Amino acid sequence: MCVVLAVVLAVVGFRALAAARRVARVRVPARELSSTWVGPGTFVDVEYPDPHGRPLRTQIFVWLVRAPGVPYTFDGSVWVDPTDPTDVTPRRQGRTTRATLTLVVAAIAAAGALGTGLASLVVRLGESFPG
């Protein structure tokens, strides 16, 4: 059962990750209105222009990640899907948090399946010894 769950979650997670990365986004300047720090990152209220130049406002979450190419804080710009100006993220690749979480759960399920399988082999081996 864990193997099936792991495979299904992995397929769902990889598809969601690919879909998030397929969205062609454009970088636009944004102005920080306010920010609220929470453990793993910061909620930032930003104002940015829509394709017609009118200001839009939204709240984004900026993860505190130290990795190449990932800004550690809000850098004064946001990435917007031109077909849906309300789809705004602080990074180019888009919304990948749910997909990543799904892949982590898939890995945990796969590890559980492997551990259960190894434990059953050990029990069978132990039962095969004469009494």
C-alpha positions in Angstrom: 0.0 0.0 0.0 2.8 2.4 0.8 4.5 1.7 -2.5 1.3 2.6 -4.4 0.8 5.8 -2.3 4.5 6.7 -2.9 4.2 6.2 -6.7 0.9 8.2 -7.0 2.2 11.0 -4.9 5.5 11.1 -6.9 3.6 11.3 -10.2 1.3 14.1 -8.8 4.2 16.0 -7.4 6.3 15.9 -10.5 3.4 16.9 -12.7 2.6 19.8 -10.4 6.3 20.9 -10.4 6.5 20.7 -14.2 3.2 22.7 -14.5 4.5 25.5 -12.2 7.8 25.7 -14.1 6.0 25.9 -17.5 4.2 29.2 -16.7 6.0 31.9 -18.6 6.5 34.8 -16.2 7.8 38.3 -16.6 9.6 40.3 -14.0 8.1 43.5 -12.9 9.1 46.1 -10.4 7.2 46.0 -7.1 7.1 48.2 -4.1 7.0 46.7 -0.6 4.1 48.1 1.5 4.6 46.0 4.6 6.1 42.8 5.8 5.6 40.3 8.6 8.3 37.9 9.6 7.2 34.3 10.4 9.6 31.4 11.2 10.5 30.1 7.7 10.0 33.3 5.8 8.3 36.6 5.4 4.8 37.7 4.3 5.3 40.7 2.1 2.5 43.0 0.9 3.5 44.4 -2.5 2.2 46.8 -5.1 3.1 46.2 -8.7 1.8 47.3 -12.1 -0.7 45.2 -14.2 -0.1 45.0 -18.0 -2.0 48.3 -18.4 0.1 50.1 -15.8 -2.6 50.2 -13.1 -1.4 49.3 -9.6 -2.3 45.9 -8.2 -1.7 44.7 -4.6 -1.1 41.3 -3.2 0.6 39.4 -0.5 3.5 37.0 -1.3 5.5 34.7 0.9 9.3 34.9 0.6 11.0 31.8 1.9 14.2 32.3 3.8 16.3 30.1 1.6 20.1 30.3 1.0 20.6 28.8 -2.5 22.2 30.0 -5.7 19.8 32.2 -7.7 17.2 32.5 -4.9 16.9 35.9 -3.3 17.1 35.7 0.5 14.7 38.6 0.9 12.3 40.6 -1.2 14.4 42.1 -4.0 12.0 44.8 -5.2 10.5 42.8 -8.0 7.9 40.1 -8.6 7.3 37.5 -11.3 3.9 37.7 -12.9 2.0 35.4 -15.3 1.1 37.8 -18.1 -2.1 35.9 -18.8 -3.2 36.2 -15.2 -1.7 39.3 -13.5 -3.0 38.2 -10.1 -0.7 35.1 -10.3 2.4 36.7 -8.6 5.4 35.0 -7.0 8.8 36.2 -5.7 10.6 33.7 -7.9 10.6 33.0 -11.6 9.8 29.3 -11.4 6.4 29.9 -9.8 4.4 28.2 -7.1 6.3 25.0 -6.2 5.7 24.7 -2.5 2.8 22.2 -2.7 4.5 20.2 -5.4 7.7 20.0 -3.3 5.6 19.0 -0.2 3.9 16.3 -2.2 7.3 14.9 -3.3 8.6 14.9 0.3 5.5 12.9 1.5 6.1 10.5 -1.5 9.7 10.0 -0.3 8.5 9.4 3.2 6.0 6.8 2.0 8.7 5.1 -0.2 11.0 5.0 2.8 8.1 3.5 4.9 7.5 0.9 2.2 11.2 0.0 2.1 11.5 -0.2 5.9 8.4 -2.3 6.2 9.7 -4.6 3.4 13.1 -5.0 5.1 11.4 -5.6 8.5 9.2 -8.4 7.0 12.3 -10.0 5.5 14.1 -10.0 8.8 11.1 -11.5 10.5 10.8 -14.2 7.9 14.5 -15.0 8.2 14.1 -15.2 12.0 11.1 -17.5 11.7 13.1 -19.8 9.3 15.6 -20.8 12.0 14.8 -24.0 13.8 13.2 -23.6 17.2 
